Every structure is written in structure tokens, then in C-alpha cells.
Amino acid sequence: MDGTSYGRYTMGINVMWDNSERTIIRYEFEVRWSWGDLYAASDEGTALLDSVGHRVDFIADLRGTSQLPGDFMQHAGRIAGGTHPRRGIVVVVGASPVLRGLSNTVGFLYRKATKDLRFADSLEEARTIIARERTETR
């Protein structure tokens, strides 16, 4: 990965291309972030996705944060409802056991939105998961 940031910083969440091929968008979460930060970052990610004509996978790197803002279930429907025709899988890095449990709850309510959700412990593992899934869907 080239490490070049082609995105922008949106308060508590940094949005960038993860590679020079522009096939992965990475969200880096800071210690403190808000739902407003997430919605702004999502808009930035959509703009990056719209700038290319191919499938794009996502990495949400939560290793820099230790907790979710309040009212998770209030925002879960909006988060789960956002899809794009070229969005691939979403790999969450560093999710706490609580967040993994909450994703199961959201998955029960919004099964279609969470079917492409994966979890990893490191960026390298996330990239490996994406590469494997891209090979399997060819």
C-alpha cells in the first residue's frame, strides 16, 4: 500500500484511498468522533467512490478509538441503509467485542446491509480478506 492520503480529514475520521489503484477506501477513526463526523466521512467516501468506475471495498480502522458515541441504535438504521452500486465489502479493523455484538443485532434487523461486513485485527488482515473475496467473486 502506498500510504498516500487522497481523501481528507473530517474532524474525528480521516478518509483516504488505501492504495494507488483506488480500489479500497480507508476510514481512520480518531479517539473522539461523533455521528456527524461519520456522516461527513461517509459523504466524502461516496465522493471518492463516485470518482471511479469500478468496485471499491472499504476498511474502517477503529484501532484509534475505544468507544462509540451514544445512541448507537438510533443511528444504526441510517448507517445500515446506505449502499452504493459499486460498494464492495466493508472490513472493520479493531472492533471491540461490544461492537461485534452490536453488529450481530444490526445484522438481524438489517440483514442485507450487513451481509458484506467482515472483521479483522489488523490492516494487513483486512487487505488479505479483501483480496481473497475479490478473487472468489471473479
C-alpha positions in Angstrom: 0.0 0.0 0.0 1.4 3.4 -0.9 0.1 5.2 2.3 -0.8 8.3 0.2 -3.8 10.1 1.5 -6.1 11.1 -1.4 -9.0 11.9 0.8 -9.5 14.5 3.6 -9.8 14.8 7.3 -13.3 15.2 8.6 -12.9 16.0 12.3 -12.8 12.7 14.0 -12.5 10.5 11.0 -9.8 10.6 8.2 -11.0 9.3 4.8 -8.4 8.3 2.2 -7.6 5.9 -0.6 -5.8 2.9 0.8 -4.0 2.1 -2.4 -2.8 3.8 -5.6 -5.2 1.6 -7.7 -8.1 3.3 -5.9 -9.9 0.0 -5.1 -10.0 0.5 -1.3 -11.2 3.5 0.8 -10.0 3.6 4.3 -11.6 5.4 7.2 -9.3 6.0 10.2 -11.3 6.8 13.4 -9.7 9.1 16.0 -10.1 8.7 19.7 -13.1 11.0 19.7 -15.6 11.1 16.9 -19.3 11.9 16.5 -22.2 10.6 14.4 -21.9 13.9 12.5 -18.2 13.1 11.8 -19.3 9.7 10.5 -22.0 11.1 8.2 -19.5 13.7 6.8 -16.9 10.9 6.3 -19.5 8.8 4.6 -20.2 11.7 2.2 -16.5 12.0 1.5 -16.2 8.3 0.9 -19.1 8.4 -1.5 -17.5 11.3 -3.4 -14.3 9.2 -3.7 -16.3 6.2 -4.8 -18.2 8.3 -7.4 -14.8 9.4 -8.9 -14.0 5.9 -10.2 -16.0 3.5 -12.3 -15.2 0.2 -10.6 -15.9 -1.7 -7.4 -14.4 -0.2 -4.2 -14.1 -2.0 -0.9 -13.8 -0.3 2.5 -11.7 -0.6 5.6 -12.9 1.1 8.8 -9.9 1.3 11.1 -11.3 1.6 14.7 -8.0 0.9 16.4 -7.6 4.6 17.3 -10.9 4.7 19.2 -12.2 2.9 22.2 -15.9 3.7 22.3 -18.9 4.5 20.1 -20.8 7.8 20.6 -24.1 7.4 22.3 -27.4 6.4 20.7 -26.0 3.6 18.5 -29.3 2.0 17.8 -30.8 5.4 16.8 -28.2 5.7 14.1 -28.0 2.0 13.1 -30.8 2.2 10.6 -29.2 5.2 8.8 -25.8 3.5 8.8 -27.2 0.2 7.5 -29.4 1.8 4.9 -26.5 3.5 2.9 -25.4 1.4 -0.1 -23.9 2.2 -3.4 -24.0 0.0 -6.6 -20.2 -0.3 -6.7 -19.6 -0.7 -3.0 -17.8 -4.0 -2.2 -17.2 -5.4 1.3 -16.6 -3.4 4.5 -13.8 -4.7 6.7 -13.8 -3.3 10.3 -10.4 -3.4 11.9 -10.0 -3.4 15.7 -13.7 -3.7 16.6 -14.3 -4.4 20.3 -16.4 -7.4 21.4 -19.2 -5.0 22.2 -19.2 -3.6 18.6 -19.1 -7.1 17.1 -22.1 -8.0 19.2 -24.0 -4.8 18.2 -23.3 -5.7 14.5 -25.0 -9.0 15.1 -28.0 -7.1 16.4 -28.0 -4.7 13.4 -27.5 -7.7 11.1 -30.6 -9.3 12.5 -32.6 -6.1 11.8 -30.9 -5.1 8.5 -29.6 -8.4 7.1 -29.0 -7.0 3.6 -26.8 -4.1 4.8 -24.5 -6.3 6.9 -24.1 -9.3 4.6 -20.9 -7.7 3.3 -19.4 -6.8 6.7 -16.2 -8.5 7.8 -13.9 -8.1 10.8 -10.1 -8.1 11.1 -7.5 -7.5 13.8 -5.0 -5.6 11.5 -4.9 -3.6 8.3 -2.8 -6.4 6.7 -5.5 -8.9 7.6 -8.2 -6.6 6.2 -6.4 -6.3 2.9 -6.0 -10.1 2.8 -9.7 -10.5 3.3 -10.5 -8.1 0.5 -8.0 -9.7 -1.9 -9.4 -13.2 -1.1 -13.0 -12.0 -1.6 -12.2 -10.3 -4.9 -10.6 -13.5 -6.2 -13.7 -15.5 -5.1 -16.1 -13.2 -6.9 -14.3 -13.2 -10.3 
